[in-house]
Amino acid sequence: MRLNAGIITAKLEETKNFYVGKLDFQIVWEADWFILLATPNRQDTISFLIPDHPTQEISNFQKPFTGNGLYITIEVENVDLYYEKVQKAGIEIALPIRKEEWGDRHFAITDPNNIGIDFVTHTKPEN
């Protein structure tokens, strides 16, 4: 079983430019109404669909994401190096890099749809 999160957005082009151009995601499949993107290592995917597309008959697949209540976590091997990369790409940092007492070292950004993206490297807890 695999999971692919799909987000409905009118900002398809901005979303593609952000994930592909700044985060090095790869286009798996693309149409003028849908994009399927893979993480740089191609292990995971995320998709984006325009609102009210006629192929989608279920209302939950038609209404656009409203910008609140969603985040994704991307595990990276070295979060400090990835933090530098994101800064160099000119992406605004929503949460500066830090280590949590439960062990995660992470930082967060926001995509063009206001989806929070938490980049994390799991480490040992402090206690």
N, C-alpha and C positions, 0 to 999 in steps of 0.2 A: 504494500500500500504506500502511496506517495501523496503528499499534500501540495496543492498549488492554490495559494490565495489569489483571488481575483477582486480587483477594485474597479468600480465603475466611475469614470471621470470624463469630463469634457476636455481635460488638459492632456490629451493623448500625446501630442507632439512634445510639449514641455516635459512630460513624464519620461518619454523615450530619451530625450536629450540629456536629462538628468542622470538616469540610471546607466545609459550606455556611454554617454560622453564624459561623465564625471566619476562614476563608480565602476566602470569597466564591465558592466553586465553585457551579455551577448543576446542578440536577437535570434530567437528560435523560429518564430513565425510572426508575420506582420501582414496586416491589411489596413485599409483606411479607417476601420472601425474597431480594431483589436490588435494588441501586441502581446506576445509571450516572450518573456525575458528569462535568461538563465544567469545565475551567479557566475562570476569569473571561472570557477572550477567546474561549472556545469552540473553541480550536484543538486541544486534546488532551482525552482522557477517561481515566477510571479507573473500574473497577467493583468492587463488593463483593457477595459471595454468601454466604448462610448455609451452614454445614456440613451435609452429609448430605441435601441437597435431592433429592427423588425424581426430578427431571428430569435430574439429572446422573448418568450411568451409569458414568463413568470414575472410578476411585478418586482420581486426582489432583485431581479437581474436587469431592471430598467432604470431604477432611480439612482441618481449619482450619490456618491459618498459625500457627506456634508462637512467633513473636515475635523471631526472629533471622535475620540473613543477608539482609536486604532493605532497600534504600534507593531513594528516587526523587529526582531532581534537577528542580527547577523553575527555569527561567531567567526572570528578571525584568529589566525595563529599568533600575530603580534599586534595587539591593539595600539601600541605606541607608534609603530611604524605606519599603521593605517591612519592614525590621528594626524600625523604629519602630511600624509598624502591628501587627506580631505581638506586640510588647511591650505595646502598648495593649490588645490583645485578651486579655491575661493568659496567653498561651501560654508555657510554660517553655522557655527557650532551652537546648538541649543543647550547642551550640558557639557561643560568641559570635562576632560578626562579625569578619572578618579578611581580609587580602589575602595570597594565596599567591604564592610566587616565580614560579610558572608562569603567573600572571596572573589567576586567579579571585579575585573578592572575594565572600565567601559567609558564611553562617551556617546552623545546622541546628537543627531541632526534631524531636520525635517525636510521631507520631499515637497515637490510642487503642489501636492494634494493635501498638505498638512498632516501627512502620516509621519509619526515619529519613528526614527530608525535608530536603534540602539546597537552599537558595535561593541562586542565584548570578547575578552579573553578570560576564560575561567582559570582562577588561581586558587590556592589553598586559603581557607578562612583564616583570619588573624588569630582566633582562639583555638 
